[in-house]
Amino acid sequence: MKAANQEDDTQYIFLMRAPDEGSYQGSPESINPEIFREVMSSFPKNDNSRIKVGLGYIFSYLRTSQETVLASLRNFLESAQKTDTPVMIHLDGEHWWDARPDLWNWWDDSLPGYDPENRKNVEWTWWDSDYAIKISWRNWGRQLRVLPAPNLMSPEFLEANRESIRKIIPVILDWYGQLPDSQKDLFVGVKVGHETSLGANSWYYPNGNELLDQPESNDPSSGLVTEDVLSRGVTQIGYAAIKTAGIRTEGDITEKDLYEAARRYLTFLSKEAAAAGMPRHKLFTHGVGWKEGELMYDAAVNEYSCPGWSFYKNAEDPMKDEAVVGNLKKSDAPYWAAVEWLLVSKPWTVENWVSALNNTLADDKCKFLCIFNWESIRSKDAPIEALNKIVDSSVEITDAEGL
């Protein structure tokens, strides 16, 4: 695959399809050209536009069997080609790992995968596997009970990620290789990680293990204190990853410890994808930060990929995010991306959306932004009109004959 062409100033706006909203990787037949057409019918195509609209999709490769993941991925890629739609592929290995009880089930001998040694593959609330957790919570629109947060540095967990990446990347590259030259631009990139951090997207309430067998209605609902860069206002976890990595084995966890574990995991994913053949200019990470300037932002930067972050608070202008700006100054990657983006700080008017989209794409090294999710905007006139205005304003007229 060709190296990044600095003369290629094409940028992309992706609409992420929400999992389980009309399509699901566990049902490959649900991933078909229709889920593309539903989105793309709102955006008339103009081949002369410098900014193009496309589709994003998350493949959580430990959530279902490997065979199912690959079947769904192939359907996604074939549908992209049939509908002539640019795509960005998000590979998630840390949030949904339902299909691997052989990694996380350390406590229930009546369920598949039971092995007490799996304590080493989940997070702990102190420096020993006796403090392994059985459950976590996540707030993606509403509070959810989820499987225990993985130990991001567990050798067994990392090997599961490696095996998946080494099977998935060749499928993508083989598909790209058979595309005709006129459609090579359909493949924009792969993203690894998913707001990679410790104790935020999978947190643990005090005495959480005792709640596992109780009704969900008994669960606390306080959520996180995101400004607390250590425990996030709940029970501190991260001990398993930090100890396994040899970063620290006793004492109090520091912000630097948590950052370093997240950085190593994102670097591992990026290195594996690169080793499987994915070039740097097509490979992006998904970093995150909640408190202004916190160290966790830095985890997104490594030598194998282009950095990316979530933008909600600063979606109206990512350059207001001091940690992002600082990392862009030190990154030597050819691009970066707003890999998760949604305008939340202003009313949804056409003018506000146009301004925010323009501000985000103002840096020509921003290869794409990805709106989370299509389902959140598809019935709203303002964002749809704004996206079309942005695309129309980027139409390039090269000569009179093009009129």
C-alpha positions in Angstrom: 0.0 0.0 0.0 1.3 3.4 -1.0 2.8 5.7 1.7 0.8 8.7 2.8 0.6 11.2 -0.1 0.9 14.7 1.3 -0.8 16.0 -1.9 -3.9 14.0 -1.0 -5.9 16.5 1.0 -9.1 14.5 1.0 -10.8 14.5 4.4 -13.8 12.4 5.6 -16.8 12.6 7.8 -17.9 9.2 8.9 -21.2 8.2 10.4 -20.8 5.4 12.9 -23.5 2.8 12.9 -24.5 2.0 16.5 -24.1 -1.7 17.3 -27.4 -3.5 17.8 -29.3 -0.7 16.0 -30.5 -2.5 12.9 -27.3 -4.5 12.4 -25.1 -6.6 14.7 -21.8 -8.4 14.1 -23.3 -11.5 15.6 -25.7 -11.7 12.7 -23.5 -11.3 9.5 -26.6 -11.2 7.3 -27.7 -8.0 9.1 -24.6 -6.2 7.7 -25.5 -5.6 4.1 -25.8 -2.8 1.5 -29.0 -1.6 3.0 -27.3 -0.3 6.2 -25.1 1.7 3.9 -27.8 3.0 1.7 -29.9 4.2 4.6 -27.1 6.6 5.6 -25.7 7.5 2.2 -29.1 8.4 0.7 -29.0 11.6 2.8 -25.7 12.7 1.1 -25.7 13.0 -2.7 -22.3 12.0 -4.0 -20.0 14.4 -5.8 -16.7 12.9 -6.9 -15.2 16.4 -7.0 -15.8 17.0 -3.3 -12.6 17.2 -1.2 -14.6 16.3 1.9 -16.4 13.0 1.6 -19.0 11.2 3.7 -18.6 7.6 4.6 -19.6 4.9 7.1 -17.9 3.6 10.3 -18.5 0.3 12.0 -17.2 -1.3 15.3 -16.1 -4.9 15.2 -15.6 -6.1 18.8 -13.5 -9.1 18.0 -13.8 -10.8 21.4 -17.6 -10.4 21.6 -18.6 -13.2 19.2 -16.8 -16.1 17.6 -13.9 -15.3 15.3 -15.6 -16.9 12.4 -18.7 -14.7 12.9 -16.5 -11.6 13.2 -14.8 -12.3 9.9 -18.0 -13.1 8.2 -19.5 -9.8 9.3 -16.4 -8.0 8.3 -16.4 -9.5 4.8 -20.0 -8.5 4.4 -19.2 -5.0 5.5 -16.4 -4.6 3.0 -18.3 -6.1 0.2 -21.2 -3.8 0.9 -18.9 -0.8 0.9 -17.7 -1.7 -2.5 -21.2 -2.4 -3.8 -22.4 1.0 -2.6 -19.2 2.9 -3.4 -18.9 4.1 0.2 -15.7 5.2 2.0 -15.2 3.2 5.3 -13.4 3.4 8.6 -13.2 0.1 10.5 -13.0 0.2 14.3 -11.5 -2.8 16.1 -12.4 -3.1 19.7 -10.9 -5.7 22.0 -11.3 -4.2 25.4 -15.0 -3.4 26.1 -16.9 -6.5 24.9 -15.3 -9.9 25.4 -18.4 -12.0 26.0 -17.2 -14.8 23.7 -14.1 -15.4 25.8 -15.3 -16.8 29.2 -12.1 -18.8 29.1 -10.4 -15.5 29.9 -12.7 -13.9 32.3 -14.8 -16.6 34.1 -12.8 -17.2 37.3 -15.8 -17.6 39.7 -18.7 -19.7 38.3 -18.0 -23.4 37.6 -21.5 -23.7 36.2 -20.6 -21.5 33.2 -18.3 -22.1 30.2 -14.6 -21.2 30.5 -14.4 -21.6 34.3 -10.8 -21.5 35.6 -9.8 -19.9 38.9 -6.6 -18.8 37.2 -8.7 -16.3 35.1 -8.4 -14.0 38.1 -5.1 -12.9 36.4 -7.0 -11.7 33.3 -9.4 -9.3 35.0 -8.8 -6.2 37.0 -8.2 -6.0 40.8 -9.0 -3.6 43.6 -5.6 -4.2 45.2 -2.2 -5.7 44.4 -3.3 -9.4 44.5 -5.6 -11.6 42.5 -7.6 -12.2 45.7 -9.1 -8.8 44.9 -10.2 -9.8 41.4 -13.5 -8.3 40.2 -16.5 -10.2 38.8 -18.5 -7.3 37.3 -18.1 -3.7 35.9 -20.4 -0.9 35.0 -20.4 1.4 31.9 -22.4 4.4 31.0 -23.0 4.7 27.2 -26.2 6.6 27.3 -27.4 4.7 30.3 -25.7 2.7 33.0 -25.0 -0.9 32.0 -23.8 -3.9 33.9 -20.9 -5.4 31.9 -18.3 -8.1 32.3 -15.3 -7.4 34.6 -12.8 -5.0 33.1 -9.9 -6.9 31.5 -6.3 -6.7 32.8 -4.9 -4.9 29.7 -1.5 -6.3 30.4 -2.4 -10.0 30.9 -0.4 -12.1 28.5 -3.4 -14.3 27.8 -5.6 -11.3 27.1 -2.9 -9.7 24.9 -2.5 -13.0 23.0 -6.3 -13.1 22.3 -6.0 -9.6 20.9 -3.0 -10.5 18.8 -4.7 -13.6 17.3 -7.7 -11.6 16.3 -5.8 -8.7 14.8 -3.6 -11.1 12.8 -6.7 -12.7 11.2 -8.6 -9.4 10.7 -6.0 -7.2 9.1 -5.2 -9.6 6.2 -8.9 -9.8 5.3 -9.0 -6.0 5.1 -5.8 -5.8 3.0 -6.9 -8.6 0.7 -10.2 -6.7 0.0 -8.3 -3.5 -0.5 -5.9 -5.2 -2.9 -8.7 -6.4 -5.2 -10.4 -3.0 -5.4 -10.0 -1.3 -8.8 -8.0 1.8 -8.8 -11.1 3.9 -9.1 -12.3 2.6 -5.7 -9.0 2.5 -3.7 -10.1 5.6 -1.8 -12.9 3.6 -0.2 -10.6 2.3 2.5 -9.6 5.2 4.7 -8.4 3.4 7.8 -8.5 1.1 10.8 -8.9 2.3 14.4 -7.6 0.3 17.4 -8.5 0.8 21.0 -11.7 2.3 22.2 -11.2 5.3 24.5 -8.5 3.2 26.1 -8.1 3.9 29.7 -8.4 2.1 33.1 -11.4 2.4 35.4 -13.5 4.8 33.3 -15.5 2.9 30.6 -15.5 -0.2 32.8 -15.6 0.9 36.4 -16.2 -0.9 39.7 -18.5 0.2 42.5 -17.5 -0.5 46.1 -18.3 -4.1 47.0 -19.4 -4.7 43.4 -18.9 -8.4 43.5 -21.6 -8.7 46.2 -24.0 -7.1 43.7 -23.6 -9.6 41.0 -26.3 -12.0 42.2 -28.6 -9.2 43.3 -31.2 -7.4 41.1 -29.8 -4.7 38.9 -32.2 -2.3 40.6 -30.0 -2.5 43.7 -27.0 -1.2 41.8 -25.6 2.3 42.8 -26.2 4.9 40.2 -23.8 7.6 41.2 -21.6 7.1 38.1 -18.1 8.6 37.7 -16.4 11.7 38.9 -14.4 12.1 35.7 -12.2 14.9 37.1 -10.7 12.4 39.5 -7.9 11.0 37.3 -7.2 8.1 39.6 -10.3 6.3 40.9 -12.8 8.4 38.9 -14.8 8.7 42.1 -15.5 5.0 42.5 -13.3 2.0 43.5 -9.7 2.2 42.3 -8.8 -0.5 39.8 -5.8 -0.8 37.5 -3.7 -2.8 40.0 -3.7 -5.9 37.8 -2.5 -4.2 34.6 0.1 -2.1 36.5 1.5 -5.0 38.4 1.5 -7.4 35.4 3.4 -4.8 33.4 6.0 -4.4 36.1 5.2 -0.7 36.4 4.5 -0.8 40.1 3.8 -3.7 42.6 2.9 -1.9 45.8 1.9 1.4 47.2 -0.5 4.0 45.8 -1.3 4.0 42.1 -0.4 7.3 40.3 -1.8 9.0 37.2 1.4 8.1 35.4 1.0 4.4 36.2 -2.5 4.3 34.7 -1.4 6.2 31.7 1.6 3.9 31.1 -0.6 0.8 31.2 -3.0 2.3 28.7 -0.1 3.5 26.5 1.4 0.1 26.4 -1.9 -1.6 25.4 -2.5 0.9 22.6 1.1 0.6 21.4 0.7 -3.2 21.4 -2.4 -3.1 19.3 -0.8 -0.7 16.9 2.4 -2.7 16.6 0.4 -5.9 15.9 -1.7 -4.2 13.2 1.5 -2.8 11.6 3.2 -6.2 11.7 0.1 -7.6 10.0 0.7 -5.1 7.1 -1.4 -2.0 8.0 0.6 1.1 7.1 0.8 3.9 9.5 -1.2 6.4 7.5 -4.1 4.0 7.5 -3.9 3.1 11.2 -5.4 5.2 14.0 -5.6 4.9 17.8 -8.6 5.9 20.0 -7.4 7.8 23.0 -9.4 9.8 25.5 -9.2 12.3 28.4 -11.8 13.7 30.6 -10.0 16.2 32.9 -8.4 19.1 31.0 -4.8 18.3 30.3 -4.7 14.9 32.0 -2.0 12.5 31.1 -4.3 9.8 29.7 -4.5 11.8 26.5 -0.9 11.0 25.8 -1.5 7.2 25.5 -2.8 7.7 22.0 0.6 8.6 20.5 3.0 5.9 19.3 5.4 5.2 16.4 3.1 2.8 14.6 -0.1 4.7 14.1 -1.8 8.1 13.9 -3.3 9.4 17.1 -7.1 9.9 17.6 -9.3 11.1 20.4 -12.9 11.4 21.4 -14.4 14.9 21.2 -17.6 15.9 23.0 -16.8 18.8 25.2 -14.5 20.4 22.7 -16.2 19.1 19.5 -17.0 22.7 18.5 -13.2 23.3 18.2 -10.7 20.5 19.1 -7.9 23.0 19.1 -9.3 24.3 22.4 -8.2 21.0 24.0 -4.7 21.7 25.3 -3.7 18.1 25.8 -4.6 17.2 22.2 -2.7 20.3 20.9 0.3 19.3 22.9 0.3 15.8 21.6 -0.1 16.9 18.0 3.0 19.0 18.4 5.1 16.1 19.5 3.6 13.4 17.1 5.4 12.8 13.9 2.4 10.8 12.4 1.2 12.0 9.0 -2.4 12.4 10.2 -4.6 12.5 13.3 -8.4 12.1 13.7 -11.4 13.0 15.7 -12.3 9.3 16.0 -15.4 9.8 18.1 -17.2 13.2 17.8 -20.5 14.7 18.5 -21.6 18.3 19.0 -23.0 18.6 22.5 -22.1 22.1 23.8 -24.3 24.2 21.6 -27.8 24.0 20.2 -28.2 21.9 17.1 -28.5 24.6 14.5 -27.1 24.4 11.0 -24.8 27.3 11.7 -23.4 25.6 14.9 -22.8 22.3 13.1 -21.2 23.9 10.1 -18.9 25.9 12.4 -17.9 22.8 14.5 -17.3 20.6 11.5 -15.2 23.3 9.8 -13.2 23.9 13.0 -12.5 20.2 13.4 -11.4 19.7 9.8 -9.5 23.1 9.7 -6.2 21.2 10.2 -5.5 19.4 6.9 -3.7 16.7 8.9 -7.1 15.8 10.5 -7.9 12.9 8.1 -11.4 12.3 9.4 -14.0 12.9 12.1 -16.5 10.2 13.1 -19.9 11.1 14.3 -21.2 8.9 17.1 -23.8 7.8 16.0 -25.8 8.0 12.8 -28.8 7.0 14.9 -28.5 10.1 17.0 -28.7 12.5 14.0 -30.6 10.7 11.3 -34.0 12.3 12.2 -32.5 15.8 12.8 -32.5 18.3 10.0 -29.7 20.6 11.2 -26.8 18.1 11.2 -27.8 16.5 7.9 -28.1 19.9 6.2 -24.8 21.0 7.8 -22.9 17.9 6.5 -24.2 18.5 3.0 -23.1 22.2 3.2 -19.6 21.2 4.2 -19.3 18.6 1.4 -20.8 21.0 -1.2 -18.4 23.8 -0.1 -15.4 21.5 -0.7 -16.2 20.8 -4.4 -13.2 21.4 -6.5 -13.6 22.9 -10.0 -10.4 22.3 -11.9 -11.4 23.8 -15.3 -14.3 25.2 -17.3 -15.1 21.8 -18.7 -15.9 20.6 -15.2 -18.7 23.1 -14.9 
